[in-house]
Amino acid sequence: MEDSHHSGATGHAKTTARRRKEARPGELTAAALALFVERGFAATRLDDIAERAGVSKGTLYLYFDSKEALFKAVIQEGIVPAIEAGEALLNAFRDDPERLLREMLFGWWQLLSSTPLGGIPKLMIAEGGNFPEVNQFYFDEVITRAHRLFYAALELGVAKGVFRPVDIEAQIQVILAPLLMLAIWKHSFACCAGGEVAPQRYLDATLDLILNGLRQPGQKENTDE
């Protein structure tokens, strides 16, 4: 009976150890994200990330062989799922292009405002050009996919006659610029200005300008939220 109990306890210990080992990559990417945003990419060392995560540098190397690999994992785990959620919205609101744009903009800001991921745009503007591998990865996995998603949303609105024909490529830049500015403000100037720009009011005003600029003449505003 004792042997059986001991065997069960040993099995539980092994399971716990295995679960802990599986959890470590997530702990490492969380530590890396926090430090990248706090200190910048160049100034963050692998030693710092391991220390923040509470593991040895050797343990870190079991999962990631470079800062670049850690950054890619941060993006894959944090931002890419948000883009995938946006792609799901595209299917959910195909009959309501205005609602689709609203959900995409506010959903994106919710991600940027509620986690350190909001500091990534500022990081990329400041340092992306100095790290070509990281820059290209971010461009391919985030910027290109986001542009493709917003292109599809605008194209859908034009095809349905809700939006007037526009230069879609240019409009995408116009739509995303306010989100980028809000993220930069939050991680740069909010502490100096006595508080953040009120995101809800800012995004409501942004969306009002965007939709009134896109809407076909005579097209009624969609107030169905």
CORHUCOR-V454597 format. One line per field, one symbol per residue. ss: DSSP state (H for helix, E for strand, L for the rest). psi: psi as a letter, one per 40 degrees, with the letter a starting at -180 (. if undefined). A space follows every 10 residues. Layout:
# CORHUCOR-V454597
ss: ???
psi: ???
This chain:
# CORHUCOR-V454597
ss: LHHHHHHHHH HHHHHHHHHH HHHHHHHHHH HHHHHHHHHL LLLLLHHHHH HHHLLLHHHH HHHLLLHHHH HHHHHHHHLH HHHHHHHHHH HHLLLLHHHH HHHHHHHHHH HHHHLHHHHH HHHHHHHHHH LHHHHHHHHH HHHHHHHHHH HHHHHHHHHL LLELLLLHHH HHHHHHHHHH HHHHHHHHLL LLLLLLLLHH HHHHHHHHHH HHHHELLLLL LLLLL
psi: dddddddddd dddddddddd dddddddddd ddddddddei ddehiddddd ddefiidddd eddheidddd dddddddddd dddddddddd ddfdegdddd dddddddddd dddeiedeed ddddddedee gddddddddd dcdddddddd ddddddddde ediihigddd dddddddddd ddddddeded deeeiihhdd dddddddddd ddddhihehi hheh.
